[in-house]
Amino acid sequence: MLPDRARIGLVEDDLVMGGSIVQRLELEGWRVTWWQSGCEAISEIAGESDSLDLVICDVCLPDVSGEVVFNELAKLPNIPPFMFVTGHGEIDQAVRLMRSGAVDFMTKPFAMDEFLRRIDAGRRTMQSQLRLNGYCLGESAGIQRAEDLLHRYAAHDLPVLITGETGSGKEVAARLLHQISSRGTEPFIAVNCAAIPAELLESEIFGHEKGAFTGAQARHLGYAERAGKGTLFLDEIGDMPLPLQAKLLRLIEDGSFHRVGGETPVVFRARIVTATHRDLAQRGGPTGFREDLYFRLAVLPIHIPPLRERSEDIDWLMDRFLQNAAARSDTCIRGFSALAREAALVHPWPGNVRELRNRVDRAVALATNEWIMPGDLFPEHASKPGGAAFVPLADVRDAAERRQIERALEETGGQIAKAAALLSISRTTLWEKMTRFGLAERVRSET
């Protein structure tokens, strides 16, 4: 029996299917509320959204579509997870709904055992449990939105394209996606397309047969084959040579490939996840990216924001990197000084999370104090003639004000008047500060 609050809302107008779903879910221990029209569901879910662990919604309803139901309820502050039931002709719409925030979709007809498994994976308590188990990327609103997408994408085998600046954590996100998916116990094979010479990349990914070229003295299994039923992660996919892009496209479309020099097709069973710091939408030209491959890879896109846009994660990441570095060292480090934390918060982090990890590793290795100081994290500041390891107080104050304003705007959904009230300042003062910190333009672009 599931916990007492384990409750599902069902929006389904088909009496036979709806009755069958309700009966099976109640046998499994769920408490089910069934609505047979979209308008009825909108009205009643709005008043009890906190008590629902999941809403299962048909896309085609007699009065309004399931998409309308979702969009209306998405305005609520604590919307329950939505899982859609669709016909084959509605898959494009279902994918669009997932990008908008739905956790899953299933096409009719479906096997009940798989349906129950997906319900259990999608319900509200699943994500919080994953975070308790350490499967999380950070605490900022931006990175948690990215995590939400990863959790929704985990139930599907469609290709995922992860974008973000160099060092922002794209491979970490790919590994998280793999861990929380049903493929988590299978291999995770990571390939950096920019680090392998172009003339060797095809053989490394697809393998080769004995005698395929000079020096090929034995059959070689490539990364695509070694991935098995796991995940093939192609990092820096934007640097893949154009001829190899065509072969990758054929692998995706046919579900098989040929080793270099081989004639027998090899079945590809892994999931493809790719990542890039480039804007692959800027296609065309001699160094461009194939448009047809781009659309096949970006079925489920996700963007990892740079560290400078998620300052709430800096402290969180520093503590975890310190813990890992200290475990590998005999140095007795108690933690970061308050000055070091303030210095980290105002640093622009051009190298993103990778730079932060490297600085913490270096500080732990070289620190002579039990507390890490600003000079340990940023020795380049102290090495300048007449320079000091301290951060100007004006920079510290500006960074703190910016963080509080961002939190207030996030809390109020970008409403200036409410954010000003939270901060106990006037709307005019808030707008002036937002303009100075470059937040005014962001609010305009989001609205």
JOBELBEL-V128218 format. One record per residue. N is the residue number from 0. RES is the residue in one small letter. PHI is phi in whole degrees, 0 to 359 (NA if undefined). D_FIRST is the distance of its C-alpha to the first C-alpha in Angstrom with 2 decimals. Layout:
n:N res:RES phi:PHI d_first:D_FIRST
n:N res:RES phi:PHI d_first:D_FIRST
//
This chain:
n:0 res:m phi:NA d_first:0.00
n:1 res:l phi:284 d_first:3.79
n:2 res:p phi:304 d_first:6.65
n:3 res:d phi:304 d_first:8.49
n:4 res:r phi:275 d_first:11.05
n:5 res:a phi:292 d_first:9.36
n:6 res:r phi:223 d_first:11.82
n:7 res:i phi:241 d_first:14.07
n:8 res:g phi:258 d_first:17.66
n:9 res:l phi:242 d_first:19.27
n:10 res:v phi:245 d_first:23.08
n:11 res:e phi:207 d_first:24.35
n:12 res:d phi:270 d_first:27.41
n:13 res:d phi:285 d_first:27.13
n:14 res:l phi:296 d_first:25.89
n:15 res:v phi:290 d_first:25.12
n:16 res:m phi:295 d_first:23.23
n:17 res:g phi:300 d_first:21.46
n:18 res:g phi:297 d_first:20.42
n:19 res:s phi:294 d_first:19.20
n:20 res:i phi:294 d_first:17.08
n:21 res:v phi:300 d_first:15.57
n:22 res:q phi:299 d_first:14.85
n:23 res:r phi:291 d_first:13.16
n:24 res:l phi:295 d_first:11.03
n:25 res:e phi:292 d_first:9.92
n:26 res:l phi:296 d_first:9.22
n:27 res:e phi:280 d_first:6.97
n:28 res:g phi:105 d_first:4.93
n:29 res:w phi:280 d_first:7.83
n:30 res:r phi:259 d_first:10.54
n:31 res:v phi:243 d_first:13.75
n:32 res:t phi:248 d_first:17.35
n:33 res:w phi:246 d_first:19.97
n:34 res:w phi:245 d_first:23.57
n:35 res:q phi:257 d_first:26.26
n:36 res:s phi:216 d_first:28.89
n:37 res:g phi:292 d_first:29.31
n:38 res:c phi:297 d_first:31.21
n:39 res:e phi:298 d_first:28.66
n:40 res:a phi:295 d_first:25.93
n:41 res:i phi:301 d_first:28.31
n:42 res:s phi:297 d_first:29.11
n:43 res:e phi:277 d_first:25.66
n:44 res:i phi:294 d_first:23.88
n:45 res:a phi:301 d_first:26.81
n:46 res:g phi:267 d_first:25.93
n:47 res:e phi:217 d_first:22.23
n:48 res:s phi:297 d_first:21.98
n:49 res:d phi:295 d_first:20.62
n:50 res:s phi:270 d_first:17.43
n:51 res:l phi:263 d_first:16.57
n:52 res:d phi:270 d_first:14.87
n:53 res:l phi:194 d_first:16.55
n:54 res:v phi:242 d_first:19.11
n:55 res:i phi:259 d_first:19.75
n:56 res:c phi:228 d_first:23.40
n:57 res:d phi:287 d_first:25.95
n:58 res:v phi:286 d_first:29.29
n:59 res:c phi:264 d_first:31.45
n:60 res:l phi:237 d_first:31.04
n:61 res:p phi:289 d_first:33.68
n:62 res:d phi:253 d_first:34.81
n:63 res:v phi:229 d_first:34.15
n:64 res:s phi:284 d_first:32.76
n:65 res:g phi:299 d_first:29.38
n:66 res:e phi:294 d_first:31.50
n:67 res:v phi:295 d_first:32.95
n:68 res:v phi:303 d_first:29.57
n:69 res:f phi:296 d_first:28.61
n:70 res:n phi:296 d_first:32.03
n:71 res:e phi:292 d_first:32.04
n:72 res:l phi:283 d_first:28.69
n:73 res:a phi:296 d_first:29.65
n:74 res:k phi:284 d_first:32.10
n:75 res:l phi:285 d_first:29.40
n:76 res:p phi:286 d_first:29.00
n:77 res:n phi:223 d_first:25.21
n:78 res:i phi:295 d_first:24.38
n:79 res:p phi:288 d_first:20.82
n:80 res:p phi:300 d_first:20.71
n:81 res:f phi:247 d_first:22.09
n:82 res:m phi:238 d_first:21.54
n:83 res:f phi:256 d_first:24.25
n:84 res:v phi:250 d_first:24.62
n:85 res:t phi:228 d_first:28.29
n:86 res:g phi:273 d_first:30.99
n:87 res:h phi:298 d_first:33.10
n:88 res:g phi:284 d_first:35.87
n:89 res:e phi:246 d_first:33.79
n:90 res:i phi:295 d_first:32.84
n:91 res:d phi:302 d_first:35.50
n:92 res:q phi:294 d_first:34.12
n:93 res:a phi:295 d_first:30.57
n:94 res:v phi:297 d_first:31.99
n:95 res:r phi:297 d_first:33.85
n:96 res:l phi:293 d_first:30.72
n:97 res:m phi:296 d_first:29.07
n:98 res:r phi:294 d_first:32.20
n:99 res:s phi:275 d_first:31.88
n:100 res:g phi:137 d_first:28.39
n:101 res:a phi:291 d_first:25.82
n:102 res:v phi:272 d_first:23.21
n:103 res:d phi:190 d_first:23.30
n:104 res:f phi:211 d_first:24.60
n:105 res:m phi:227 d_first:24.28
n:106 res:t phi:262 d_first:27.11
n:107 res:k phi:278 d_first:27.07
n:108 res:p phi:282 d_first:26.56
n:109 res:f phi:227 d_first:23.54
n:110 res:a phi:282 d_first:21.42
n:111 res:m phi:297 d_first:17.88
n:112 res:d phi:297 d_first:16.51
n:113 res:e phi:292 d_first:18.52
n:114 res:f phi:301 d_first:17.50
n:115 res:l phi:293 d_first:13.77
n:116 res:r phi:296 d_first:14.94
n:117 res:r phi:290 d_first:17.19
n:118 res:i phi:297 d_first:14.72
n:119 res:d phi:295 d_first:12.62
n:120 res:a phi:286 d_first:16.09
n:121 res:g phi:267 d_first:17.45
n:122 res:r phi:293 d_first:15.08
n:123 res:r phi:304 d_first:16.67
n:124 res:t phi:284 d_first:15.00
n:125 res:m phi:295 d_first:16.23
n:126 res:q phi:295 d_first:19.84
n:127 res:s phi:296 d_first:19.61
n:128 res:q phi:292 d_first:17.88
n:129 res:l phi:300 d_first:20.70
n:130 res:r phi:293 d_first:23.24
n:131 res:l phi:296 d_first:21.96
n:132 res:n phi:277 d_first:22.42
n:133 res:g phi:93 d_first:25.99
n:134 res:y phi:274 d_first:25.83
n:135 res:c phi:210 d_first:27.99
n:136 res:l phi:253 d_first:31.63
n:137 res:g phi:166 d_first:32.57
n:138 res:e phi:243 d_first:32.13
n:139 res:s phi:288 d_first:34.52
n:140 res:a phi:299 d_first:33.57
n:141 res:g phi:296 d_first:35.37
n:142 res:i phi:285 d_first:33.63
n:143 res:q phi:289 d_first:30.16
n:144 res:r phi:296 d_first:30.99
n:145 res:a phi:295 d_first:31.88
n:146 res:e phi:299 d_first:28.61
n:147 res:d phi:304 d_first:26.73
n:148 res:l phi:296 d_first:28.74
n:149 res:l phi:300 d_first:28.09
n:150 res:h phi:294 d_first:24.32
n:151 res:r phi:287 d_first:24.78
n:152 res:y phi:290 d_first:27.37
n:153 res:a phi:298 d_first:25.33
n:154 res:a phi:279 d_first:23.51
n:155 res:h phi:239 d_first:26.95
n:156 res:d phi:254 d_first:29.96
n:157 res:l phi:293 d_first:32.63
n:158 res:p phi:299 d_first:35.34
n:159 res:v phi:240 d_first:34.99
n:160 res:l phi:247 d_first:38.14
n:161 res:i phi:256 d_first:38.01
n:162 res:t phi:245 d_first:41.03
n:163 res:g phi:158 d_first:42.36
n:164 res:e phi:294 d_first:45.32
n:165 res:t phi:302 d_first:46.21
n:166 res:g phi:85 d_first:44.27
n:167 res:s phi:279 d_first:41.60
n:168 res:g phi:112 d_first:38.72
n:169 res:k phi:293 d_first:38.33
n:170 res:e phi:291 d_first:37.72
n:171 res:v phi:299 d_first:35.16
n:172 res:a phi:295 d_first:33.31
n:173 res:a phi:296 d_first:33.63
n:174 res:r phi:293 d_first:32.22
n:175 res:l phi:297 d_first:29.22
n:176 res:l phi:304 d_first:28.65
n:177 res:h phi:295 d_first:28.90
n:178 res:q phi:296 d_first:26.57
n:179 res:i phi:269 d_first:23.62
n:180 res:s phi:267 d_first:24.18
n:181 res:s phi:290 d_first:23.25
n:182 res:r phi:268 d_first:26.82
n:183 res:g phi:303 d_first:26.31
n:184 res:t phi:268 d_first:27.21
n:185 res:e phi:268 d_first:30.26
n:186 res:p phi:296 d_first:33.66
n:187 res:f phi:246 d_first:34.49
n:188 res:i phi:251 d_first:38.21
n:189 res:a phi:255 d_first:40.10
n:190 res:v phi:233 d_first:43.59
n:191 res:n phi:266 d_first:45.94
n:192 res:c phi:293 d_first:48.15
n:193 res:a phi:273 d_first:50.71
n:194 res:a phi:265 d_first:51.19
n:195 res:i phi:255 d_first:52.15
n:196 res:p phi:307 d_first:55.66
n:197 res:a phi:305 d_first:55.65
n:198 res:e phi:288 d_first:57.51
n:199 res:l phi:255 d_first:54.83
n:200 res:l phi:297 d_first:51.68
n:201 res:e phi:298 d_first:51.51
n:202 res:s phi:295 d_first:51.83
n:203 res:e phi:291 d_first:49.23
n:204 res:i phi:280 d_first:46.60
n:205 res:f phi:258 d_first:47.39
n:206 res:g phi:79 d_first:49.14
n:207 res:h phi:211 d_first:52.45
n:208 res:e phi:268 d_first:54.12
n:209 res:k phi:301 d_first:56.86
n:210 res:g phi:81 d_first:60.13
n:211 res:a phi:296 d_first:58.68
n:212 res:f phi:201 d_first:60.97
n:213 res:t phi:301 d_first:63.27
n:214 res:g phi:98 d_first:61.45
n:215 res:a phi:276 d_first:58.48
n:216 res:q phi:272 d_first:59.05
n:217 res:a phi:204 d_first:55.61
n:218 res:r phi:296 d_first:52.55
n:219 res:h phi:236 d_first:50.38
n:220 res:l phi:276 d_first:46.70
n:221 res:g phi:278 d_first:46.00
n:222 res:y phi:299 d_first:43.07
n:223 res:a phi:298 d_first:41.67
n:224 res:e phi:279 d_first:41.53
n:225 res:r phi:289 d_first:40.31
n:226 res:a phi:293 d_first:37.31
n:227 res:g phi:57 d_first:35.87
n:228 res:k phi:262 d_first:32.45
n:229 res:g phi:269 d_first:32.09
n:230 res:t phi:235 d_first:33.72
n:231 res:l phi:258 d_first:37.45
n:232 res:f phi:258 d_first:38.30
n:233 res:l phi:257 d_first:41.81
n:234 res:d phi:277 d_first:42.95
n:235 res:e phi:52 d_first:46.03
n:236 res:i phi:298 d_first:45.87
n:237 res:g phi:294 d_first:48.63
n:238 res:d phi:264 d_first:51.07
n:239 res:m phi:289 d_first:50.53
n:240 res:p phi:301 d_first:53.88
n:241 res:l phi:303 d_first:54.30
n:242 res:p phi:300 d_first:54.96
n:243 res:l phi:285 d_first:51.70
n:244 res:q phi:301 d_first:49.81
n:245 res:a phi:297 d_first:50.87
n:246 res:k phi:289 d_first:49.47
n:247 res:l phi:294 d_first:46.14
n:248 res:l phi:300 d_first:46.00
n:249 res:r phi:296 d_first:46.70
n:250 res:l phi:299 d_first:43.86
n:251 res:i phi:295 d_first:41.36
n:252 res:e phi:286 d_first:42.72
n:253 res:d phi:264 d_first:43.17
n:254 res:g phi:71 d_first:40.34
n:255 res:s phi:204 d_first:43.01
n:256 res:f phi:206 d_first:46.05
n:257 res:h phi:244 d_first:49.19
n:258 res:r phi:295 d_first:50.23
n:259 res:v phi:299 d_first:53.61
n:260 res:g phi:83 d_first:56.19
n:261 res:g phi:258 d_first:53.67
n:262 res:e phi:244 d_first:53.64
n:263 res:t phi:268 d_first:50.33
n:264 res:p phi:292 d_first:47.34
n:265 res:v phi:249 d_first:44.39
n:266 res:v phi:290 d_first:40.91
n:267 res:f phi:261 d_first:39.19
n:268 res:r phi:244 d_first:35.42
n:269 res:a phi:274 d_first:34.63
n:270 res:r phi:265 d_first:33.66
n:271 res:i phi:264 d_first:36.58
n:272 res:v phi:235 d_first:36.30
n:273 res:t phi:237 d_first:39.63
n:274 res:a phi:213 d_first:41.00
n:275 res:t phi:200 d_first:44.31
n:276 res:h phi:263 d_first:46.20
n:277 res:r phi:272 d_first:48.48
n:278 res:d phi:268 d_first:48.32
n:279 res:l phi:290 d_first:47.96
n:280 res:a phi:291 d_first:48.48
n:281 res:q phi:275 d_first:52.13
n:282 res:r phi:264 d_first:52.87
n:283 res:g phi:101 d_first:56.23
n:284 res:g phi:86 d_first:59.35
n:285 res:p phi:295 d_first:60.24
n:286 res:t phi:248 d_first:57.53
n:287 res:g phi:282 d_first:54.86
n:288 res:f phi:242 d_first:51.49
n:289 res:r phi:301 d_first:50.97
n:290 res:e phi:295 d_first:49.57
n:291 res:d phi:294 d_first:47.80
n:292 res:l phi:290 d_first:46.08
n:293 res:y phi:305 d_first:45.12
n:294 res:f phi:291 d_first:43.26
n:295 res:r phi:284 d_first:41.43
n:296 res:l phi:278 d_first:40.37
n:297 res:a phi:263 d_first:39.43
n:298 res:v phi:300 d_first:36.84
n:299 res:l phi:238 d_first:34.27
n:300 res:p phi:272 d_first:36.42
n:301 res:i phi:209 d_first:35.57
n:302 res:h phi:244 d_first:38.03
n:303 res:i phi:261 d_first:37.92
n:304 res:p phi:291 d_first:40.04
n:305 res:p phi:293 d_first:42.81
n:306 res:l phi:296 d_first:42.46
n:307 res:r phi:295 d_first:45.13
n:308 res:e phi:264 d_first:42.89
n:309 res:r phi:221 d_first:39.92
n:310 res:s phi:298 d_first:41.58
n:311 res:e phi:298 d_first:38.35
n:312 res:d phi:274 d_first:37.41
n:313 res:i phi:296 d_first:40.65
n:314 res:d phi:302 d_first:39.79
n:315 res:w phi:301 d_first:36.31
n:316 res:l phi:290 d_first:37.88
n:317 res:m phi:303 d_first:40.76
n:318 res:d phi:296 d_first:38.59
n:319 res:r phi:288 d_first:36.67
n:320 res:f phi:293 d_first:39.91
n:321 res:l phi:296 d_first:41.54
n:322 res:q phi:300 d_first:38.83
n:323 res:n phi:293 d_first:39.20
n:324 res:a phi:292 d_first:42.99
n:325 res:a phi:295 d_first:43.29
n:326 res:a phi:293 d_first:41.26
n:327 res:r phi:264 d_first:43.95
n:328 res:s phi:234 d_first:46.85
n:329 res:d phi:271 d_first:48.55
n:330 res:t phi:289 d_first:49.43
n:331 res:c phi:267 d_first:48.05
n:332 res:i phi:246 d_first:46.83
n:333 res:r phi:275 d_first:45.19
n:334 res:g phi:157 d_first:44.37
n:335 res:f phi:264 d_first:46.01
n:336 res:s phi:289 d_first:48.56
n:337 res:a phi:300 d_first:48.17
n:338 res:l phi:295 d_first:51.18
n:339 res:a phi:295 d_first:49.63
n:340 res:r phi:294 d_first:46.50
n:341 res:e phi:296 d_first:48.74
n:342 res:a phi:297 d_first:50.84
n:343 res:a phi:292 d_first:47.81
n:344 res:l phi:290 d_first:46.66
n:345 res:v phi:263 d_first:50.04
n:346 res:h phi:289 d_first:50.59
n:347 res:p phi:284 d_first:50.29
n:348 res:w phi:51 d_first:48.52
n:349 res:p phi:297 d_first:50.26
n:350 res:g phi:268 d_first:48.58
n:351 res:n phi:61 d_first:45.10
n:352 res:v phi:296 d_first:42.35
n:353 res:r phi:298 d_first:44.39
n:354 res:e phi:297 d_first:47.30
n:355 res:l phi:298 d_first:45.17
n:356 res:r phi:297 d_first:43.83
n:357 res:n phi:296 d_first:47.37
n:358 res:r phi:293 d_first:48.82
n:359 res:v phi:293 d_first:46.30
n:360 res:d phi:301 d_first:46.94
n:361 res:r phi:294 d_first:50.68
n:362 res:a phi:298 d_first:50.48
n:363 res:v phi:295 d_first:48.63
n:364 res:a phi:289 d_first:51.20
n:365 res:l phi:251 d_first:54.24
n:366 res:a phi:297 d_first:53.38
n:367 res:t phi:253 d_first:55.71
n:368 res:n phi:241 d_first:53.85
n:369 res:e phi:283 d_first:50.50
n:370 res:w phi:246 d_first:49.63
n:371 res:i phi:284 d_first:49.80
n:372 res:m phi:256 d_first:52.41
n:373 res:p phi:305 d_first:53.23
n:374 res:g phi:294 d_first:56.01
n:375 res:d phi:286 d_first:53.62
n:376 res:l phi:280 d_first:51.48
n:377 res:f phi:232 d_first:54.47
n:378 res:p phi:297 d_first:57.55
n:379 res:e phi:296 d_first:59.37
n:380 res:h phi:290 d_first:59.79
n:381 res:a phi:287 d_first:61.46
n:382 res:s phi:278 d_first:63.74
n:383 res:k phi:286 d_first:65.52
n:384 res:p phi:303 d_first:68.93
n:385 res:g phi:74 d_first:68.57
n:386 res:g phi:279 d_first:64.89
n:387 res:a phi:230 d_first:62.23
n:388 res:a phi:277 d_first:58.61
n:389 res:f phi:277 d_first:57.80
n:390 res:v phi:263 d_first:56.30
n:391 res:p phi:305 d_first:58.32
n:392 res:l phi:299 d_first:56.87
n:393 res:a phi:298 d_first:57.18
n:394 res:d phi:293 d_first:54.86
n:395 res:v phi:297 d_first:52.31
n:396 res:r phi:296 d_first:52.51
n:397 res:d phi:297 d_first:52.22
n:398 res:a phi:296 d_first:49.19
n:399 res:a phi:294 d_first:47.43
n:400 res:e phi:297 d_first:48.37
n:401 res:r phi:299 d_first:47.20
n:402 res:r phi:299 d_first:43.75
n:403 res:q phi:294 d_first:43.36
n:404 res:i phi:295 d_first:44.58
n:405 res:e phi:298 d_first:42.17
n:406 res:r phi:296 d_first:39.25
n:407 res:a phi:294 d_first:40.49
n:408 res:l phi:294 d_first:40.94
n:409 res:e phi:295 d_first:37.46
n:410 res:e phi:296 d_first:36.01
n:411 res:t phi:259 d_first:38.04
n:412 res:g phi:67 d_first:37.78
n:413 res:g phi:83 d_first:41.48
n:414 res:q phi:278 d_first:42.81
n:415 res:i phi:298 d_first:46.01
n:416 res:a phi:299 d_first:46.47
n:417 res:k phi:293 d_first:43.00
n:418 res:a phi:295 d_first:43.29
n:419 res:a phi:298 d_first:46.72
n:420 res:a phi:296 d_first:45.39
n:421 res:l phi:298 d_first:42.72
n:422 res:l phi:270 d_first:45.52
n:423 res:s phi:59 d_first:47.99
n:424 res:i phi:227 d_first:50.66
n:425 res:s phi:282 d_first:52.38
n:426 res:r phi:298 d_first:51.47
n:427 res:t phi:297 d_first:54.86
n:428 res:t phi:297 d_first:54.32
n:429 res:l phi:298 d_first:50.87
n:430 res:w phi:295 d_first:52.29
n:431 res:e phi:297 d_first:55.20
n:432 res:k phi:292 d_first:52.96
n:433 res:m phi:299 d_first:50.70
n:434 res:t phi:296 d_first:53.86
n:435 res:r phi:294 d_first:55.12
n:436 res:f phi:270 d_first:51.90
n:437 res:g phi:77 d_first:51.59
n:438 res:l phi:270 d_first:48.45
n:439 res:a phi:296 d_first:50.16
n:440 res:e phi:295 d_first:50.57
n:441 res:r phi:295 d_first:46.92
n:442 res:v phi:296 d_first:45.89
n:443 res:r phi:297 d_first:48.39
n:444 res:s phi:292 d_first:47.13
n:445 res:e phi:281 d_first:43.47
n:446 res:t phi:263 d_first:44.46
//
